[in-house]
């Protein structure tokens, strides 16, 4: 996924304070400058991307479970769809 694609997303956000080592801050700041971004925006985008990659790994692992290969009934599919719409 490209950084430019991540810039255009709008989602509900939570505010969290984090502690960084000075070396980490300096390295991330230099990377952010390369993309013309603030350090804060860059960290947010990279964390979002990392979380998406981990989610993909989890989904791939779950797809290897035999129960995950069973198709949902129409009723189960509708219930699942309703639940997703409430998020």
N, C-alpha and C positions, 0 to 999 in steps of 0.2 A: 504494500500500500504506500502511496506517495504522500509526503508531508502536505502537499497542496490539497489533496483530497480530504485530509483530516482537518484542515483549516476551515472548511465550509460546513462542518457539522454543528448543529445546535442541539444541546441536550441539557437536562437539569443537572446542575453541578453541586457538589458538596465542597465546603471550604475546610481544608486541613493544613495544619502547620507541620512542616517536616524539618528535620535537622540534617544538614549535609556537611560532609568533610570539606574543607577549603579546597582541596585538590579536585574533588568532584564538582564543586560549584564552578571552578575555573574551567575545567574541561567542558562541562555542559554549556557554560556561557560562550565559549569559543564555537561550539557546534551550533548554538542558537544564532550567533552572528552570521554564520555561513548561510543560514536560511532566512536572514533578515527578520528574525523574531526576537521577542523578549525571552529571557531565561524562563520565566513563569509559563508562558505559552508553550515553549519548547518542551519543558518537563511534562506539562499536561498532555500534550500530543503523544509524547513517547510513552507515557504510562498507559494512555488509552490503547495505543498500538500493541504494547506488551500484553495487556489484558485480553485483547482480541486474539492474539496469537495463542495464548494459554487456553482460551475458550475453544479455539479450533482443535487444540490437542486433546482436550477433555472430550469434545464431541466425537473425535476420531476414535478415542479409546472406548467410548460408550457404544459406538457403532459395531464394535467387535463382540459385544455381548449378544448372545442368541436372542434374548427377549427383545432387543432393539431392532431385530430384523422382522418382527411380526407387525403386519399392517394393522393400523387402528380401524375399529369399526366406525361406521358413519356417526354414531352417537358419541363415541370417544373423540373423534376428530372435531366434532362440533363443540364439545366441552373444552377441548384443548384450545380451539380458536377463541372461544369466549374468554378463557383465562388469559390468553395473550393480549386480548384487547383491553383488559383491565389494568395492564401495566402501564 
